[in-house]
Amino acid sequence: MTEKFSKMQQQFLCCYPVNKMSWSSVKLPMDWDEQKALIAATCGHPLNERYPVRASYQEAFVKRLMQLLKDHEELHDDLFSSLTSQKCEQQCKDFAYKHYLLLQPDAHITLRESISFVNEGTTGLCTWEAALALADYLMQHSDVVKGKNIVELGAGTGLIGILLKLPALGFDAGQILLTDGSASCVQLMRDNVALNFPETPKEAIPQCAQLRWDEVKDFPWQQYAKTDLLLAADVIYDDSQFDALLDALDHLYTSRGNCLEMLLASTVRNVDTLHKFMEQLAKREYKVTPCANVSACVSHFCRDHTAAVQIISIKR
Ligand SMILES: C[S@@+](CC[C@H](N)C(=O)[O-])C[C@H]1O[C@@H](n2cnc3c(N)ncnc32)[C@H](O)[C@@H]1O
């Protein structure tokens, strides 16, 4: 019976918008056993019991389910209890968890994230659509990371680095260094790395460090392996940061004799902003190649279909 609700389960655990969930898999009338099974697969899932998703999200989900059932069925007690279980505990908290279930192979990533888009002066305390799209792209093109030492810029919650080091996925990447300019993000990504690799030796997990793009020359690069691949997601939104980012790229490409590739994923919010960045790349003699589109329909990360994400490869 749980298999029947596997899509709902995957969507619930990563807080996919309630109104876009696969409600068509909930066939009415739904007897008590089925109601109980759906609640067990979602609110009662062991991951949610240990690391709960946002209380307001769980409430919205259960209310929608009650609405759906109310004219057909007597409601199971578990629906009412799941409405109240987290509310009191979580009321004042700014952070909650999301769980990304990767159905094939069987693996998951748990991230602690801010429940608001901007918190502690940064946008990086929650995971953005572009990071999910880049994660999907890498799942489908694992050859681009095989054996490579990777640095992620503006890594936020740390999703990509955690994904690339999950043993079940066999990416076989080299050293992974997750960086961000915000000290709060670096602390959060460290916590998320520790959460996902509780017993893995330090050498086999992503490393985390604070790196502001305008301080790239002062970073202790000698402590890390030589970078082969740069990754970044959703860092092209503020044109006041373009010069700092481009200067950082110049420094990194030059220090690697231009034997460096960057994969950059950007949500297309403002075409002019992206265009301006592309022009700056061309002026600095970078070659940009668009990467294959990754359909949200086959996403491992329940991506929202509304946001278009562009992924490009940058070489020089
Ligand atoms: C929209 S968030 C994206 C976070 C993550 N990559 C994702 O897609 O979920 C932008 C990230 O870039 C980081 N950032 C912005 N300006 C930066 C700078 N000048 N130096 C380093 N990091 C910066 C922010 O701290 C934030 O974590």
The ligand as an SDF file (V2000), in Angstrom:
LIG
                    3D

 27 29  0  0  0  0  0  0  0  0999 V2000
   20.1630   32.4380   -4.1870 C   0  0  0  0  0  0  0  0  0  0  0  0
   21.3910   31.7860   -3.1470 S   0  0  0  0  0  0  0  0  0  0  0  0
   21.7260   30.2380   -3.9400 C   0  0  0  0  0  0  0  0  0  0  0  0
   22.1920   29.2050   -2.9820 C   0  0  0  0  0  0  0  0  0  0  0  0
   22.3920   27.8340   -3.5960 C   0  0  0  0  0  0  0  0  0  0  0  0
   23.4310   27.8570   -4.6110 N   0  0  0  0  0  0  0  0  0  0  0  0
   21.0990   27.3400   -4.1980 C   0  0  0  0  0  0  0  0  0  0  0  0
   20.9300   27.4660   -5.4370 O   0  0  0  0  0  0  0  0  0  0  0  0
   20.2510   26.8370   -3.4580 O   0  0  0  0  0  0  0  0  0  0  0  0
   22.8610   32.7370   -3.5650 C   0  0  0  0  0  0  0  0  0  0  0  0
   24.0660   32.3440   -2.7460 C   0  0  0  0  0  0  0  0  0  0  0  0
   25.2090   33.0860   -3.1980 O   0  0  0  0  0  0  0  0  0  0  0  0
   25.9320   33.5530   -2.0770 C   0  0  0  0  0  0  0  0  0  0  0  0
   26.6200   34.8040   -2.4590 N   0  0  0  0  0  0  0  0  0  0  0  0
   26.0710   35.9420   -2.9210 C   0  0  0  0  0  0  0  0  0  0  0  0
   27.0170   36.8850   -3.1330 N   0  0  0  0  0  0  0  0  0  0  0  0
   28.2060   36.3080   -2.8080 C   0  0  0  0  0  0  0  0  0  0  0  0
   29.5620   36.7650   -2.8260 C   0  0  0  0  0  0  0  0  0  0  0  0
   29.8770   38.0030   -3.2130 N   0  0  0  0  0  0  0  0  0  0  0  0
   30.5310   35.9020   -2.4350 N   0  0  0  0  0  0  0  0  0  0  0  0
   30.2170   34.6320   -2.0600 C   0  0  0  0  0  0  0  0  0  0  0  0
   28.9590   34.1490   -2.0010 N   0  0  0  0  0  0  0  0  0  0  0  0
   27.9530   34.9700   -2.3750 C   0  0  0  0  0  0  0  0  0  0  0  0
   24.8550   33.8160   -1.0170 C   0  0  0  0  0  0  0  0  0  0  0  0
   25.3780   33.8330    0.3120 O   0  0  0  0  0  0  0  0  0  0  0  0
   23.9070   32.6560   -1.2590 C   0  0  0  0  0  0  0  0  0  0  0  0
   24.2500   31.5360   -0.5040 O   0  0  0  0  0  0  0  0  0  0  0  0
  1  2  1  0
  2  3  1  0
  2 10  1  0
  3  4  1  0
  4  5  1  0
  5  6  1  0
  5  7  1  0
  7  8  2  0
  7  9  1  0
 10 11  1  0
 11 12  1  0
 11 26  1  0
 12 13  1  0
 13 14  1  0
 13 24  1  0
 14 15  1  0
 14 23  1  0
 15 16  2  0
 16 17  1  0
 17 18  1  0
 17 23  2  0
 18 19  1  0
 18 20  2  0
 20 21  1  0
 21 22  2  0
 22 23  1  0
 24 25  1  0
 24 26  1  0
 26 27  1  0
M  CHG  2   2   1   9  -1
M  END
$$$$
